[in-house]
Amino acid sequence: MDLKSQKVKLNDGHFIPVLGFGTAAPEEVPKNEALEATEFAIEVGFCHIDCACVYQNEEQVGQAIRSKIADGTVKREDIFYTSKLWCTFFQPDLVQPALEKSLKDLQLDYVDLYLIHFPVAMKPGEELLPKDENGKIILDSVDLCRTWEALEKCKDAGLTKSIGVSNFNHKQLEKILNKPGLKYKPVCNQVECHPYLNQSKLLDFCKSHDIVLVDYSALGSQRIKGWCLTLS
């Protein structure tokens, strides 16, 4: 299959490649493997690279993209790069600096798609998973609509071409869609989706609002013990 020709049109007019290369990895995996794996993925034809601030490897993934541009394998416009806003940066004044930090790590001028990673705000600060003395995640009170407005400003500033969400249910999506003064609808909702979690109702909802459902763990997911316990 020619990966470069297989694309889906988003509701803002841009196109997203149907098959993406995910770069999330357990902490014990050396960061340089993200560089090697991403380079190889681009060499064999992947043009959609999916990453995130919380993966803590955007510097390496960006290096891989730039190296493949430098050696003539691809041009920047051939690559569709997705990044995600982590939960500790949901306060509106933290959104653009978070995206700018990702761009600095990547050494790219823009991302193609920027997503709200999870619909759960966490306490701002240096820790990606802030916990109290009992080991429970410290949450923050932020209106997701205000976070979305900050993403809209990032799009207007040219820092990202498209904006969307991830791990949202239909009620959380409705909150964004029904926001007074909505300027841009989410172009997509990236969620876990496979034969054991087919997301049929969410898929129907997204289709009815011209929102693309992007699935991850398409062959089934593994459960990382520490992560599940942290968010339980």
NUBA-678759 format. One record per residue (C-alpha): x, y, z; residue number from 1. Coordinates in Angstrom, 1 decimal, decimal comma. Each point is the difference from the previous one (the first is absolute). Layout:
+--------+--------+--------+--------+
|      u |      v |      w | kolmar |
+--------+--------+--------+--------+
|      X |      Y |      Z |    NUM |
...
+--------+--------+--------+--------+
***
This chain:
+--------+--------+--------+--------+
|      u |      v |      w | kolmar |
+--------+--------+--------+--------+
|    0,0 |    0,0 |    0,0 |      1 |
|    1,2 |    3,5 |   -0,9 |      2 |
|   -0,2 |    1,6 |    3,5 |      3 |
|    0,4 |    3,5 |   -1,4 |      4 |
|   -3,1 |   -0,2 |   -2,2 |      5 |
|   -2,4 |   -1,4 |    2,7 |      6 |
|   -1,4 |    3,1 |    1,8 |      7 |
|   -3,3 |    1,2 |    1,6 |      8 |
|   -1,3 |    3,5 |   -0,3 |      9 |
|   -0,4 |    1,9 |    3,3 |     10 |
|   -2,8 |    2,5 |    0,7 |     11 |
|    2,5 |    2,9 |   -0,3 |     12 |
|    1,0 |   -1,0 |   -3,5 |     13 |
|    3,3 |   -1,7 |    0,8 |     14 |
|    0,7 |   -3,6 |   -0,6 |     15 |
|    1,2 |   -2,7 |    2,5 |     16 |
|    1,8 |   -3,1 |   -1,1 |     17 |
|   -2,0 |   -3,1 |    0,9 |     18 |
|    2,9 |   -1,9 |    1,5 |     19 |
|    2,3 |    1,5 |    2,6 |     20 |
|    3,1 |   -1,0 |    1,9 |     21 |
|   -0,4 |    0,3 |    3,7 |     22 |
|    3,1 |    0,9 |    2,1 |     23 |
|   -1,2 |   -0,8 |    3,6 |     24 |
|    2,3 |   -2,4 |    1,9 |     25 |
|    0,5 |   -1,2 |    3,6 |     26 |
|    2,5 |    2,0 |    2,1 |     27 |
|    2,6 |   -2,7 |   -0,1 |     28 |
|    0,3 |    0,3 |   -3,8 |     29 |
|    3,1 |    2,2 |   -0,9 |     30 |
|   -1,0 |    3,3 |   -1,6 |     31 |
|    2,3 |   -0,5 |   -2,9 |     32 |
|   -2,1 |   -2,9 |   -1,1 |     33 |
|   -2,8 |    2,5 |   -0,8 |     34 |
|    2,5 |    1,7 |   -2,4 |     35 |
|    0,9 |   -3,3 |   -1,7 |     36 |
|   -3,5 |   -1,3 |   -0,2 |     37 |
|   -1,4 |    3,3 |   -1,4 |     38 |
|    2,7 |    0,2 |   -2,6 |     39 |
|   -0,7 |   -3,6 |   -1,1 |     40 |
|   -3,8 |    0,7 |   -0,1 |     41 |
|    0,5 |    3,0 |   -2,3 |     42 |
|    2,3 |   -2,1 |   -2,2 |     43 |
|   -2,6 |   -2,7 |   -0,5 |     44 |
|   -2,7 |    2,5 |   -0,9 |     45 |
|   -1,7 |    1,3 |    3,2 |     46 |
|   -0,8 |    3,7 |   -0,3 |     47 |
|   -2,2 |    0,3 |    3,1 |     48 |
|    2,0 |    0,2 |    3,2 |     49 |
|   -1,9 |    0,0 |    3,3 |     50 |
|    1,7 |    1,3 |    3,1 |     51 |
|   -0,7 |    2,0 |    3,2 |     52 |
|    1,6 |    2,1 |    2,6 |     53 |
|   -0,5 |   -2,7 |    2,7 |     54 |
|    1,9 |   -2,6 |   -2,1 |     55 |
|    3,1 |    2,1 |    0,8 |     56 |
|    1,6 |   -0,9 |   -3,3 |     57 |
|   -1,0 |    2,8 |   -2,3 |     58 |
|    3,6 |    1,2 |   -0,3 |     59 |
|    1,1 |   -3,4 |   -1,4 |     60 |
|   -3,1 |   -0,3 |   -2,3 |     61 |
|    0,6 |    3,5 |   -1,3 |     62 |
|    3,6 |   -0,9 |   -0,7 |     63 |
|   -1,1 |   -3,0 |   -2,0 |     64 |
|   -2,4 |    2,1 |   -2,1 |     65 |
|    2,6 |    2,7 |   -0,6 |     66 |
|    2,6 |   -2,6 |   -1,0 |     67 |
|   -2,3 |   -1,6 |   -2,6 |     68 |
|   -0,8 |    3,5 |   -1,3 |     69 |
|    3,7 |    0,8 |   -0,2 |     70 |
|    0,9 |   -3,2 |   -1,9 |     71 |
|   -2,8 |    0,6 |   -2,5 |     72 |
|   -2,2 |   -2,9 |    1,0 |     73 |
|   -3,0 |    2,4 |    0,6 |     74 |
|   -0,9 |    3,6 |    0,1 |     75 |
|   -1,5 |    1,7 |    3,1 |     76 |
|   -3,3 |    0,2 |   -1,8 |     77 |
|    0,0 |   -3,8 |   -0,6 |     78 |
|    0,0 |   -0,5 |    3,8 |     79 |
|   -3,2 |    0,2 |    2,1 |     80 |
|    1,1 |    0,5 |    3,6 |     81 |
|   -2,3 |   -0,4 |    3,0 |     82 |
|    0,8 |    1,3 |    3,4 |     83 |
|   -2,2 |    0,2 |    3,2 |     84 |
|   -0,6 |    2,5 |    2,8 |     85 |
|    0,7 |   -1,8 |    3,3 |     86 |
|   -2,4 |    0,3 |    2,9 |     87 |
|    2,2 |    2,3 |    2,2 |     88 |
|   -0,2 |    2,7 |   -2,7 |     89 |
|   -3,7 |    0,5 |   -0,2 |     90 |
|   -0,1 |    3,5 |    1,5 |     91 |
|   -0,5 |    2,3 |   -3,0 |     92 |
|    3,2 |    2,0 |    0,5 |     93 |
|    2,0 |   -3,3 |    0,0 |     94 |
|   -1,3 |   -1,4 |   -3,3 |     95 |
|    2,0 |    2,0 |   -2,5 |     96 |
|    3,3 |   -0,2 |    2,0 |     97 |
|   -0,5 |   -3,8 |    0,2 |     98 |
|   -0,3 |   -0,2 |   -3,8 |     99 |
|    2,9 |    2,3 |   -0,5 |    100 |
|    2,1 |   -2,3 |    2,3 |    101 |
|   -0,9 |   -3,0 |   -2,2 |    102 |
|    1,0 |    2,0 |   -3,1 |    103 |
|    3,3 |    0,9 |    1,6 |    104 |
|    0,7 |   -3,6 |    0,8 |    105 |
|   -1,0 |   -1,1 |   -3,5 |    106 |
|    1,8 |    3,0 |   -1,6 |    107 |
|   -3,0 |    0,3 |   -2,3 |    108 |
|   -2,0 |    3,2 |   -0,9 |    109 |
|   -3,4 |   -1,6 |    0,4 |    110 |
|   -1,9 |   -3,2 |    0,8 |    111 |
|   -2,7 |   -1,3 |   -2,3 |    112 |
|   -2,3 |   -1,1 |    2,8 |    113 |
|   -0,2 |    1,0 |    3,7 |    114 |
|   -2,2 |   -2,0 |    2,3 |    115 |
|   -1,3 |    0,4 |    3,6 |    116 |
|    1,5 |   -3,3 |    1,2 |    117 |
|   -2,5 |   -0,9 |    2,7 |    118 |
|   -3,1 |    1,8 |    1,3 |    119 |
|    1,4 |    0,1 |    3,5 |    120 |
|    1,8 |    3,1 |    1,3 |    121 |
|    2,9 |   -0,5 |    2,4 |    122 |
|    1,9 |    2,3 |    2,3 |    123 |
|    2,4 |    2,2 |   -2,0 |    124 |
|    3,7 |   -0,4 |    0,7 |    125 |
|    3,1 |   -1,8 |   -0,9 |    126 |
|   -1,4 |   -3,5 |    0,8 |    127 |
|   -1,9 |   -1,6 |   -2,8 |    128 |
|   -2,0 |   -2,2 |    2,5 |    129 |
|   -0,3 |    2,2 |    3,1 |    130 |
|   -0,9 |   -2,1 |    3,1 |    131 |
|   -0,9 |    0,8 |    3,6 |    132 |
|    1,5 |   -1,7 |    3,1 |    133 |
|   -2,3 |   -3,0 |   -0,6 |    134 |
|    1,2 |   -0,5 |   -3,6 |    135 |
|   -3,2 |    1,2 |   -1,6 |    136 |
|    0,0 |    2,3 |   -3,0 |    137 |
|   -0,6 |    3,7 |    0,9 |    138 |
|   -2,7 |    1,3 |   -2,3 |    139 |
|   -0,6 |    3,6 |   -1,1 |    140 |
|   -3,2 |    1,9 |   -0,7 |    141 |
|    0,0 |    1,2 |   -3,5 |    142 |
|   -2,8 |    0,5 |   -2,5 |    143 |
|    0,9 |   -2,0 |   -3,1 |    144 |
|   -1,8 |    2,6 |   -2,1 |    145 |
|    2,6 |    2,6 |    1,1 |    146 |
|    2,8 |   -2,5 |   -0,8 |    147 |
|   -1,6 |   -0,5 |   -3,4 |    148 |
|   -0,1 |    3,8 |   -0,6 |    149 |
|    3,8 |    0,1 |    0,6 |    150 |
|    0,5 |   -2,8 |   -2,6 |    151 |
|   -2,1 |    2,1 |   -2,4 |    152 |
|    2,5 |    2,9 |    0,5 |    153 |
|    2,9 |   -2,4 |   -0,7 |    154 |
|   -1,6 |   -0,9 |   -3,3 |    155 |
|   -0,5 |    3,7 |   -0,8 |    156 |
|    3,7 |    0,6 |    0,8 |    157 |
|    1,1 |   -2,6 |   -2,5 |    158 |
|    1,6 |   -2,2 |    2,7 |    159 |
|   -2,3 |   -2,9 |   -1,0 |    160 |
|   -2,1 |   -0,6 |   -3,2 |    161 |
|   -2,7 |   -2,0 |    1,7 |    162 |
|   -1,3 |   -0,5 |    3,5 |    163 |
|   -1,9 |   -2,9 |    1,6 |    164 |
|   -0,4 |   -2,1 |    3,1 |    165 |
|    0,9 |   -3,4 |    1,3 |    166 |
|   -1,8 |   -2,4 |    2,4 |    167 |
|   -3,1 |    2,1 |    0,1 |    168 |
|   -3,5 |   -1,6 |    0,4 |    169 |
|   -3,0 |    1,4 |   -1,8 |    170 |
|   -1,1 |    2,2 |    2,9 |    171 |
|    3,5 |    1,6 |    0,2 |    172 |
|   -0,1 |    0,5 |   -3,7 |    173 |
|   -3,4 |    1,6 |    0,2 |    174 |
|    1,2 |    2,5 |    2,6 |    175 |
|    2,6 |    1,2 |   -2,6 |    176 |
|   -2,5 |   -0,1 |   -2,9 |    177 |
|   -2,6 |    2,0 |    1,9 |    178 |
|    2,4 |    2,6 |    1,3 |    179 |
|   -1,3 |    3,5 |   -0,7 |    180 |
|    2,3 |    1,7 |   -2,6 |    181 |
|    1,6 |   -3,2 |   -1,2 |    182 |
|    2,4 |    0,9 |   -2,7 |    183 |
|    1,4 |   -3,4 |   -1,0 |    184 |
|   -1,6 |   -3,5 |    0,5 |    185 |
|    2,4 |   -2,8 |    1,1 |    186 |
|    1,1 |   -1,6 |   -3,2 |    187 |
|    0,5 |   -3,4 |    1,7 |    188 |
|   -0,4 |   -2,0 |    3,2 |    189 |
|    2,9 |   -2,5 |    0,5 |    190 |
|   -1,1 |   -2,9 |    2,2 |    191 |
|    0,8 |   -3,6 |    0,7 |    192 |
|   -2,0 |   -2,1 |   -2,5 |    193 |
|    0,3 |   -3,7 |   -0,9 |    194 |
|   -2,2 |   -3,1 |   -0,3 |    195 |
|   -0,4 |   -0,2 |    3,8 |    196 |
|   -0,8 |    3,7 |    0,2 |    197 |
|   -1,7 |    0,9 |   -3,2 |    198 |
|   -1,2 |    3,5 |    1,0 |    199 |
|   -3,0 |   -0,3 |   -2,4 |    200 |
|   -2,2 |    2,5 |    1,8 |    201 |
|    2,9 |    2,6 |    0,3 |    202 |
|    0,8 |   -0,6 |   -3,7 |    203 |
|   -3,6 |    0,7 |   -1,0 |    204 |
|    0,0 |    3,2 |    2,1 |    205 |
|    3,3 |    1,2 |   -1,5 |    206 |
|   -1,2 |   -0,8 |   -3,5 |    207 |
|   -3,2 |    2,1 |    0,6 |    208 |
|    2,2 |    3,0 |    0,9 |    209 |
|    2,6 |   -0,5 |   -2,8 |    210 |
|    2,6 |   -0,9 |    2,5 |    211 |
|    2,5 |   -2,8 |   -1,0 |    212 |
|    0,5 |   -2,8 |    2,5 |    213 |
|    3,7 |   -0,8 |    0,2 |    214 |
|    0,6 |   -3,3 |    1,7 |    215 |
|    3,1 |   -1,2 |    2,0 |    216 |
|    0,8 |   -3,5 |    1,2 |    217 |
|   -1,9 |   -1,3 |   -3,0 |    218 |
|    1,1 |   -3,6 |    0,7 |    219 |
|   -0,8 |    0,3 |    3,7 |    220 |
|    1,8 |    1,7 |    2,9 |    221 |
|    2,4 |   -1,1 |    2,7 |    222 |
|   -0,7 |    1,2 |    3,5 |    223 |
|    3,0 |    1,8 |    1,7 |    224 |
|   -0,5 |   -0,8 |    3,6 |    225 |
|    1,3 |    3,2 |    1,5 |    226 |
|   -1,9 |    2,2 |   -2,4 |    227 |
|   -3,4 |   -1,7 |    0,7 |    228 |
|    0,6 |    0,1 |    3,8 |    229 |
|    0,9 |    3,7 |   -0,2 |    230 |
|   -3,2 |    1,0 |   -1,8 |    231 |
|   -2,3 |   -2,4 |    1,9 |    232 |
+--------+--------+--------+--------+
***
